[in-house]
Amino acid sequence: MRLTRAKISLLLKEMPLDQEVLVKGWVRTKRGSKNVAFIALNDGSTIHNLQIVADPNTIGEETLKKVTSGACIAVKGKLAASQGHGQKIELPADEIEILGEADPETYPLQPKKHSFEFLREIAHLRPRTSTFGAIYRIRHAMTFAIHQFFNERGFYNVHTPIITASDAEGAGEMFQVTTLDLNQPPRNEEGEIDFKQDFFAKPTNLTVSGQLEGELAAMGLGEIYTFGPTFRAENSNTSRHLAEFWMVEPEMAFYELKDNMDLAESFLKYLVQYALDHCADDLEFLNNRALDEEKNKKKEEKSEMTLLERLNFIVSNDFARVTYTEAINVLRNSKPNKKKKFQYLIEDWGADLQSEHERFLVEKHFKRPVILYNYPKSIKAFYMRQNDGEEPGKETVAAMDVLFPGIGEIIGGSQREERHDRLIARMEEADIPQEEMWWYLDTRKFGTTPHSGFGLGFERLLLFVTGMGNIRDVIPFPRTPENAEF
């Protein structure tokens, strides 16, 4: 009877001793002597390797010579209890078939520690490493958990457009989409590029957010969420920025700001708990990897909590809910501000908070996750609901940001401005053309209602859950300035 390939994760879990199995995977390492070879085999299904025990007399020396790091092999044999330390089971090989050789002279992933910078240069091979195998399995688990969370609560997944003629944030840093000949673009009578001859007959871009279209869907379906790629043409090379990244954006009819905060807190706790429950082996590996890195850091650079402690910190603490005004007072009177330790000093109400301020509030002052709300209108987007009865010069909007340790802002959202006249006035202030947004304004004319939503940067979530320090290491193929290699 033909054997079906068994996944290593299943064999390590069920340990069917004395049963003949077929495994296939990539060789991590090979060691041994003339009499026996020990091969660490991994097939991507788990962080753990399966030890293959190969007798040169059974397998053949010529075959074993081709079993090098990076080679792909198939192994048949009967699973046995391990005679050595470090694993409970092993597979004495009856047959080894070389599926794909890896030249040991040129294979880049030799069995040694590689820097993340080097691994980004060979992003096509880094899924084979233990660290990136763990990250990508966690990325999958978080994707599944996001859909499960919303499905359990009756939300509908909506696919919003990737190509758009609107700029949801008013940022202006967008990638243009065109079919025009860039060497000889058509011109109109004024000498400007004639976009009427372009595919969509108007200037279009890659989207920065699915929010605005998500709002339209929520006005008929009640509660929806989008989960898709978004794009920013921001020329930034920091460890927190990507040109292409994924956003989770729920939009809910009949939700006010408090409902929005309740959902965001439940959502984040659900995702972190899901990771703890379903990614234990990968998280333990990443936790230990981070502890090894901590040994080389200066005392002031060391983290106060381990990765696993930070994750449990989220699920075991209620989030503090603090107004922007309260936060400004805390920051203004804080020691780092008074001693000028902040890079950006807090002086006046209306300042846009930086990551250093957000992390101080979470890690030093409140010592738990924080939801800041009611921000100054002047530093927030046009679509956020304006609060009534505000002091002149200190007008606020019903915005909220969720702040996490080590990350700062992980979610940004608001109650949306549902009043037609107030929205138009705000668009005029922000110089946003109403004629291009007629469809958005229509929802405020026909059956308007209070509604809210937020955005979670998926890679920011993954930075927190995996403990990685650079956002380029939690997405398979990062898109950054001057880099679209793979």
Secondary structure as UniProt FT lines:
FT   HELIX           8..14
FT   TURN            17..18
FT   STRAND          20..32
FT   STRAND          37..42
FT   STRAND          50..54
FT   HELIX           56..59
FT   HELIX           61..65
FT   TURN            69..70
FT   STRAND          72..78
FT   STRAND          80..81
FT   STRAND          89..100
FT   TURN            104..106
FT   HELIX           116..121
FT   TURN            122..125
FT   HELIX           126..128
FT   HELIX           130..152
FT   TURN            153..154
FT   STRAND          156..157
FT   STRAND          163..164
FT   TURN            168..169
FT   STRAND          176..177
FT   TURN            189..190
FT   HELIX           195..197
FT   TURN            199..200
FT   STRAND          204..206
FT   HELIX           211..221
FT   STRAND          223..231
FT   TURN            239..240
FT   STRAND          244..253
FT   HELIX           257..278
FT   HELIX           280..294
FT   TURN            295..296
FT   HELIX           299..301
FT   HELIX           307..316
FT   STRAND          320..323
FT   HELIX           324..332
FT   HELIX           335..338
FT   TURN            339..340
FT   TURN            349..350
FT   HELIX           355..359
FT   HELIX           360..366
FT   STRAND          370..376
FT   HELIX           377..379
FT   TURN            382..383
FT   TURN            392..393
FT   STRAND          396..404
FT   TURN            405..407
FT   STRAND          408..416
FT   HELIX           420..429
FT   TURN            430..431
FT   HELIX           434..437
FT   HELIX           438..445
FT   STRAND          451..457
FT   HELIX           458..466
FT   HELIX           471..473
FT   TURN            481..482
//
